[in-house]
Amino acid sequence: MQKVLTLFCLLMITTSCGNPHVTGVIGTDKADGNTPIETDPDDPTPPPPPTDPLPQKITIEIEASVISNHEISKLNLVYKKIVKSNELGEPSESRFCPPGQDHHCIKNRQVAFQFDLTGAKLPDYHYRLKDAEIIADYYSIGKNYRTELLCLLNSRVCSGKGIIRIPKIGFEYLVKMLWWNPSFWARGYSETVPTTLFMDALDQGWNEDAKMYIRENQVFSMKDLFKWSDVNLRELLDNEKIWNFSVTDDTFIDRAQLRLNYEKVR
């Protein structure tokens, strides 16, 4: 009898312990948390590639601000007071203005304006400034002695053609003595006015009906105007948050806007 009981116990142990205990089966939805679930090999749709949430380019647009005549007098302007200053959008009364164009006419004036970047939401370190563009409408009078300049007062640099000599008479030394602001022109003419791009563009816009030069929605790259590199532009952005400009001396400017073009750093 004892042998029968012993044999019965051995049979019970072999039945209950002969197979290992399994908590999940690989490839089924009953697998535990540590078991990967295989994808359907018959599904032809590949998983979407990872996307970069940041755009490759960003453009910031800033409208021009008016500088009052009182504040203009404190700026380091191109010419002395012999060439008076005007606020942005303020025409000047002159007998030289073409009929019907008084609202777009400037004669012998320095028009100063600014772009204030202090409140602008500029991109972070993921981006780098590649160019800055000035977009505006220009209305310019006079066909004989053309001396039109677009200047960045912060950096004392211009594009166009400045007053070098008195018309018909010459006398450069009188111009320097009576017209030029010596602190603005300290580097000399060629360094201060590296390109004629501004006036070249104006002179392509002669309008026979209006009897003036008109360039609307004209876009100028600051790098092209001033022969600047990316480094010059970034230094300006790092050091100055209010960019002061002027247009002289027979050109009315309207709807001025600054466009900052950024590219993502790769």
Long-range contacts (C-beta under 8 A, 24 or more apart in sequence): 54-126, 54-264, 55-264, 56-263, 56-264, 57-261, 57-262, 57-263, 57-264, 58-123, 58-127, 58-261, 58-262, 58-264, 59-259, 59-260, 59-261, 59-262, 60-120, 60-121, 60-122, 60-123, 60-259, 60-260, 60-262, 61-257, 61-258, 61-259, 61-260, 62-115, 62-116, 62-117, 62-120, 62-257, 62-258, 62-259, 62-260, 63-115, 63-256, 63-257, 64-88, 64-113, 64-114, 64-115, 64-136, 64-256, 64-257, 64-258, 65-113, 65-114, 65-115, 65-116, 66-113, 67-112, 67-113, 67-114, 67-244, 72-110, 72-112, 75-112, 75-153, 75-244, 75-246, 76-153, 76-156, 76-181, 76-183, 76-184, 77-110, 77-112, 77-153, 77-181, 77-184, 77-246, 78-110, 78-149, 78-151, 78-153, 78-158, 78-162, 78-180, 78-181, 78-184, 78-185, 78-246, 78-248, 79-110, 79-163, 79-179, 79-180, 79-181, 79-248, 79-249, 80-178, 80-179, 80-180, 80-181, 82-178, 82-179, 83-108, 83-109, 83-110, 83-179, 83-248, 83-249, 84-108, 84-109, 84-110, 85-109, 85-110, 85-111, 85-112, 86-110, 86-111, 86-112, 87-111, 87-112, 88-112, 88-113, 88-253, 88-256, 89-254, 91-252, 96-141, 96-142, 96-250, 97-141, 98-141, 98-210, 98-211, 98-212, 99-211, 100-210, 101-139, 101-141, 101-210, 101-211, 101-212, 104-139, 104-212, 104-252, 104-254, 105-139, 105-141, 105-212, 105-252, 106-139, 106-141, 106-249, 106-250, 106-251, 106-252, 107-141, 107-142, 107-249, 107-250, 108-249, 108-250, 109-248, 109-249, 109-250, 110-246, 110-247, 110-248, 110-249, 111-246, 111-247, 111-248, 111-251, 111-252, 111-253, 112-153, 112-244, 112-245, 112-246, 113-244, 113-245, 113-246, 113-253, 113-256, 114-242, 114-243, 114-244, 114-245, 115-242, 115-243, 115-245, 115-258, 116-241, 116-242, 117-237, 117-241, 117-242, 117-243, 118-241, 118-242, 120-260, 122-260, 123-262, 125-265, 126-264, 126-265, 127-262, 127-263, 127-264, 127-265, 128-230, 128-234, 128-262, 128-263, 128-265, 129-230, 129-233, 129-234, 129-237, 129-260, 129-261, 129-262, 130-230, 130-261, 130-262, 130-263, 131-221, 131-222, 131-223, 131-233, 131-261, 132-221, 132-222, 132-223, 132-233, 132-258, 132-259, 132-260, 132-261, 133-219, 133-220, 133-221, 133-222, 133-258, 133-259, 133-261, 134-219, 134-220, 134-222, 134-225, 134-245, 134-256, 134-257, 134-258, 134-259, 135-217, 135-218, 135-219, 135-220, 135-255, 135-256, 135-257, 135-258, 135-259, 136-218, 136-253, 136-254, 136-255, 136-256, 136-257, 137-214, 137-215, 137-216, 137-217, 137-218, 137-253, 137-254, 137-255, 138-202, 138-205, 138-213, 138-214, 138-215, 138-216, 138-218, 138-247, 138-251, 138-252, 138-253, 138-254, 139-210, 139-212, 139-213, 139-214, 139-251, 139-252, 139-253, 139-254, 140-202, 140-205, 140-212, 140-213, 140-214, 140-250, 140-251, 140-252, 141-211, 141-212, 141-213, 141-250, 142-250, 143-206, 146-199, 146-203, 147-248, 147-249, 147-250, 148-198, 148-199, 148-202, 148-247, 148-248, 148-249, 148-250, 148-251, 149-193, 149-198, 149-199, 149-246, 149-247, 149-248, 149-249, 150-198, 150-220, 150-225, 150-245, 150-246, 150-247, 151-245, 151-246, 151-247, 151-248, 152-222, 152-226, 152-236, 152-243, 152-244, 152-245, 153-184, 153-244, 153-245, 153-246, 154-236, 154-240, 154-243, 154-244, 155-226, 155-236, 156-184, 156-185, 156-186, 156-187, 156-192, 157-192, 157-193, 157-194, 157-226, 158-192, 158-193, 158-198, 158-226, 159-193, 159-194, 159-195, 159-196, 159-197, 159-198, 159-199, 159-220, 159-225, 159-226, 160-193, 160-196, 160-197, 160-198, 160-199, 160-202, 161-193, 161-196, 161-199, 162-189, 162-192, 162-193, 163-249, 164-189, 194-226, 194-227, 195-224, 195-225, 195-226, 195-227, 197-224, 197-225, 198-225, 202-251
